[in-house]
Amino acid sequence: MARLCPLPARDALVVPVATTRGRARRRGYNQAELLARAYAARTSAPVLDALTREGEGPSQVELVPDQRRRNVRDSFAVRPSARAAVRGRAVALIDDVLTTGATAAAAAETLERTGARGVTVIAVAIALPGRDGLS
């Protein structure tokens, strides 16, 4: 990822897409956070666990695009302790899979509303349209 997707700016923060507390508890990890830490190690950028995700709506995997957008609308927040660090900074937002982009868009909008200078989404995989009925 680091080789193909360089940091969007020298002073960029690396921020993983948050998962819900319940999903993190069931899995034992947040896959986006693991990817963000590996990416940050390669780019020498700081990782900031800036986002929280509220609600335990259905998994995005089971939803069509309109449902995905509604499912993540207003589900992200920036931690109060991270707000000052986000303001004025470029952010490399790390996610595992980009399908419709609903999750990444909701997270990016939250970071931008907090004052991020810009958000670049970096994902490990992109689901191809039409392969799973989500075109």
C-alpha positions in Angstrom: 0.0 0.0 0.0 2.7 2.5 0.9 4.6 1.9 -2.3 1.5 2.3 -4.5 -0.3 5.0 -2.4 2.1 7.6 -1.0 1.0 9.9 1.8 -1.2 12.8 0.6 1.1 15.3 2.3 4.3 15.3 4.4 2.4 16.1 7.5 -0.4 13.7 6.9 -2.0 11.6 9.7 -2.9 8.0 9.1 -6.4 7.3 10.4 -8.0 3.8 10.4 -11.7 3.5 9.6 -13.4 2.7 13.0 -15.4 -0.3 13.6 -18.1 -0.7 16.2 -17.1 -1.8 19.7 -19.2 -5.0 19.3 -17.5 -6.0 16.1 -14.1 -5.3 17.5 -14.9 -7.3 20.6 -16.2 -10.3 18.5 -13.2 -10.2 16.1 -10.6 -9.2 18.6 -9.2 -6.5 16.3 -10.0 -3.8 13.8 -8.6 -4.8 10.4 -8.4 -1.2 9.2 -6.3 -0.4 12.3 -3.9 -3.2 11.6 -3.5 -2.0 8.0 -3.1 1.6 9.1 -0.3 0.7 11.5 1.5 -1.3 8.8 1.1 1.6 6.3 2.2 4.2 8.9 5.3 2.1 9.7 6.3 2.1 6.0 5.6 5.8 5.6 6.9 7.1 8.9 3.6 8.9 9.5 1.8 9.0 12.8 -1.3 6.9 13.3 -4.2 8.6 15.0 -7.1 6.5 16.2 -9.3 9.5 15.6 -12.6 8.0 14.7 -15.3 6.3 16.8 -18.2 4.4 15.3 -21.6 4.3 17.0 -24.4 1.9 16.6 -24.5 -1.8 15.7 -26.4 -1.7 12.5 -26.3 -4.6 10.1 -23.1 -5.5 8.4 -22.5 -3.5 5.2 -21.9 -6.8 3.4 -25.6 -7.6 3.5 -26.8 -4.3 2.2 -27.4 -2.7 -1.3 -25.8 0.8 -2.0 -28.7 3.0 -0.7 -29.0 0.9 2.4 -25.2 1.1 3.0 -25.3 4.9 2.8 -28.2 5.1 5.3 -26.5 2.5 7.6 -23.4 4.6 8.0 -24.9 8.1 7.9 -23.9 10.0 11.1 -22.3 6.9 12.6 -18.8 8.3 12.8 -17.4 10.9 15.2 -14.0 12.3 15.9 -12.7 11.6 19.4 -12.5 14.8 21.4 -8.9 14.1 22.2 -8.1 13.9 18.5 -9.9 17.0 17.2 -7.0 19.4 17.6 -4.6 17.0 15.8 -7.0 16.5 12.9 -7.6 20.3 12.3 -5.6 21.6 9.4 -3.9 18.2 8.6 -4.2 16.0 5.6 -5.5 12.5 6.4 -4.8 9.2 4.9 -7.9 7.2 5.8 -7.2 3.5 5.7 -9.9 0.9 5.1 -9.8 -2.8 4.2 -12.3 -3.1 1.4 -14.0 -0.4 -0.7 -17.3 -1.6 -2.1 -19.7 1.3 -2.6 -17.6 3.8 -0.8 -20.4 4.6 1.7 -18.3 3.8 4.8 -15.2 5.7 3.6 -17.3 8.7 2.5 -19.1 8.9 5.8 -15.8 8.7 7.7 -14.1 11.2 5.4 -17.0 13.7 5.8 -16.7 13.4 9.5 -12.9 14.2 9.4 -13.5 17.1 7.0 -16.2 18.6 9.2 -13.7 18.5 12.1 -11.3 20.5 10.0 -9.1 18.0 8.2 -7.4 19.8 5.3 -8.3 16.9 3.0 -8.9 13.1 3.2 -7.4 10.5 0.9 -9.0 7.1 1.1 -6.6 4.1 0.8 -8.1 0.6 0.7 -6.4 -2.7 0.3 -9.1 -4.1 -2.0 -12.0 -2.8 -4.2 -15.0 -4.9 -4.8 -15.9 -5.0 -8.5 -19.3 -3.7 -9.4 -21.9 -6.3 -10.4 -20.0 -9.2 -8.8 -22.1 -9.2 -5.6 -25.2 -7.5 -6.8 -24.0 -4.1 -5.5 -23.5 -2.3 -8.8 
